[in-house]
Amino acid sequence: MADEKHPPHLVKALRERAEKGSLRKLTRDFPPVDFCSNDYLGFSTQGSISDYVAKGKSSSFRSGSGGSRLISGNTVFTEETEAYIATFHHAEAALLYNSGYDANVGLLSCVPQKGDLILYDELIHASLYDGIRLSHATSYKFKHNSITDLAALLNRHQSGFRSIYVVVESIYSMDGDEAPLKAITTLLNEQENSFLIVDEAHAIGVFGKEGRGLCEQLAIEPMCFARIYTYGKAMGVHGAAIAGSRLLKDYLINFSRSFIYTTALPLHSVENIMAAYQLLLVQSETQRQQLLSNIAYFKQATIDIPGFITSNSSIQCLVLGSNGAVDDMEQKLAKNGIYAKAIKSPTVKEGSERIRFCLHAFNTQSELDLLIKWIHG
Ligand SMILES: Cc1ncc(COP(=O)(O)O)c(C=O)c1O
């Protein structure tokens, strides 16, 4: 369609993006060596999940679920899976969503209300932020991982709001560093009306006993009001769950619009999620150890390169500071068979553009050495 048939701002916005070198484009010809996907344990590619599903409960295959959970999309197996997820994550209840995006938007848009306050880390994921924008609560961001800033905000606003929600990620998606969760829970202990929400998207499968996440590893699960587990990353499948109290689950079933007004996950997706949990129990320890050893190796080999954000997770980021510089690095790596992603503004703040390396259990020593060589070169 010709440009003049479109609302003019569409054309203008795309042109501006192109001028800034930040136009997003879909790609499909990925270089072969994967330092990009969130498939940290290799669950999505190794076929083991489909083996589990094949042995699983699906006797009558149905492509779709046929309706929303509240209409015709609920099954006994979905409820059994939610009960399993709750037990696994030491919560009273869990509720499945179609994606982490849906879970975060659905939670934040309906739980905090007018008269409440949301304090959120400035680097939270867009899905949490979008949920906050849809809520009618007052919201303020605090400096990334700054307990001092969070404490100051709490102090300033401790009276005048009914409930205060603090929203963080256990592992930050674009920096790879972890939230100071212990310190946050200590701080919130003193604040009667506070509620902690932790997005564990990049921690499930990687941290904690049998991959239960960073909240489990730090023994702060009971201090969290809600934890979000997404299944499209280390779990290798798709979907998400919110773990919390039975009352929270009942509330979400009644008021969370991204849960209510959407077709439920099909049964085979739910089976994939259950299968991924089984794999975590029986098979992930070796992968996790390999992943942790790959992370340690990579960090040691890049210790002298300025610009790396300190991180102990699978996500290691080298800040290069402009869209042009990260594009150049992405292309140089791609020419040498390596897929790592340039993360540009506006996804990250201007000046903090970076190349994001996602390390996996399945990355071999020679792949790591190849990557390290080209980062240095
Ligand atoms: C921290 C965080 N939360 C939530 C999401 C969204 O999860 P999903 O991909 O399942 O929608 C992502 C994924 O990009 C993420 O990084």
PDBQT file of the ligand as one rigid body, heavy atoms in Angstrom, charges set to zero:
ROOT
HETATM    1  C1  LIG A 401      11.884 -10.696  32.607  1.00  0.00    +0.000 C 
HETATM    2  C2  LIG A 401      10.883 -11.148  31.599  1.00  0.00    +0.000 A 
HETATM    3  N1  LIG A 401       9.594 -11.251  31.978  1.00  0.00    +0.000 NA
HETATM    4  C3  LIG A 401       8.648 -11.648  31.115  1.00  0.00    +0.000 A 
HETATM    5  C4  LIG A 401       8.952 -11.949  29.823  1.00  0.00    +0.000 A 
HETATM    6  C5  LIG A 401       7.863 -12.357  28.881  1.00  0.00    +0.000 C 
HETATM    7  O1  LIG A 401       7.780 -13.741  28.828  1.00  0.00    +0.000 OA
HETATM    8  P1  LIG A 401       7.170 -14.446  27.532  1.00  0.00    +0.000 P 
HETATM    9  O2  LIG A 401       8.246 -14.481  26.514  1.00  0.00    +0.000 OA
HETATM   10  O3  LIG A 401       6.749 -15.790  28.046  1.00  0.00    +0.000 OA
HETATM   11  O4  LIG A 401       6.011 -13.619  27.108  1.00  0.00    +0.000 OA
HETATM   12  C6  LIG A 401      10.283 -11.891  29.384  1.00  0.00    +0.000 A 
HETATM   13  C7  LIG A 401      10.629 -12.286  28.009  1.00  0.00    +0.000 C 
HETATM   14  O5  LIG A 401      11.096 -11.617  27.185  1.00  0.00    +0.000 OA
HETATM   15  C8  LIG A 401      11.271 -11.453  30.293  1.00  0.00    +0.000 A 
HETATM   16  O6  LIG A 401      12.545 -11.329  29.909  1.00  0.00    +0.000 OA
ENDROOT
TORSDOF 0
